[in-house]
């Protein structure tokens, strides 16, 4: 998805920045990742809130998540 460094990590210097998409439904994560990646954002994906927090690492400008998403939302 989007602009990535070797090993799959998103580039922190992507033109639009980094967006974390957290959702328990893979199709929703994939669709949002394709749309946001096509708009110039680097995209991280997480299956739940817990994974999202672990991946954030202070480099996220926006996190997209459903309010009722699964674990630790």
URJO-V249825 format. One record per residue. N is the residue number from 1. RES is the residue in three letters. SS is DSSP state (H for helix, E for strand, L for the rest). PHI is phi in whole degrees, 0 to 359 (NA if undefined). OMEGA is omega in whole degrees, -180 to 180 (* if undefined). Layout:
<<N | RES | SS | PHI | OMEGA> <N | RES | SS | PHI | OMEGA>>
This chain:
<<1 | UNK | L | NA | 171> <2 | UNK | L | 57 | -175> <3 | UNK | L | 266 | -175> <4 | UNK | E | 233 | 173> <5 | UNK | L | 275 | 174> <6 | UNK | H | 301 | -180> <7 | UNK | H | 89 | 175> <8 | UNK | H | 91 | 180> <9 | UNK | L | 285 | 179> <10 | UNK | E | 290 | 177> <11 | UNK | L | 287 | 180> <12 | UNK | L | 292 | -179> <13 | UNK | L | 259 | 176> <14 | UNK | L | 303 | -176> <15 | UNK | L | 310 | -178> <16 | UNK | L | 264 | -176> <17 | UNK | L | 97 | -177> <18 | UNK | E | 245 | 177> <19 | UNK | E | 237 | 177> <20 | UNK | E | 259 | 178> <21 | UNK | E | 255 | -180> <22 | UNK | E | 244 | 178> <23 | UNK | L | 199 | -179> <24 | UNK | L | 282 | 179> <25 | UNK | L | 260 | -176> <26 | UNK | H | 303 | -179> <27 | UNK | H | 297 | 178> <28 | UNK | H | 291 | 178> <29 | UNK | H | 301 | -178> <30 | UNK | H | 296 | -179> <31 | UNK | H | 297 | 178> <32 | UNK | H | 298 | 179> <33 | UNK | H | 298 | 179> <34 | UNK | H | 294 | -179> <35 | UNK | H | 295 | -178> <36 | UNK | H | 291 | 177> <37 | UNK | H | 297 | 178> <38 | UNK | H | 293 | 179> <39 | UNK | L | 269 | 175> <40 | UNK | L | 99 | 179> <41 | UNK | L | 266 | 167> <42 | UNK | E | 276 | -173> <43 | UNK | E | 237 | 170> <44 | UNK | E | 257 | 177> <45 | UNK | E | 238 | 176> <46 | UNK | E | 221 | 180> <47 | UNK | L | 281 | -178> <48 | UNK | L | 203 | -178> <49 | UNK | H | 298 | -180> <50 | UNK | H | 297 | 177> <51 | UNK | H | 299 | -179> <52 | UNK | H | 300 | -179> <53 | UNK | H | 296 | 180> <54 | UNK | H | 296 | -177> <55 | UNK | H | 278 | -171> <56 | UNK | H | 305 | 175> <57 | UNK | L | 51 | 176> <58 | UNK | L | 76 | -177> <59 | UNK | L | 247 | -176> <60 | UNK | L | 264 | 176> <61 | UNK | L | 263 | -180> <62 | UNK | E | 204 | 173> <63 | UNK | E | 241 | 178> <64 | UNK | E | 254 | -179> <65 | UNK | E | 208 | 173> <66 | UNK | L | 283 | -179> <67 | UNK | L | 298 | -176> <68 | UNK | L | 255 | 179> <69 | UNK | L | 299 | -173> <70 | UNK | L | 307 | -173> <71 | UNK | L | 312 | 174> <72 | UNK | L | 53 | -179> <73 | UNK | L | 282 | *>>
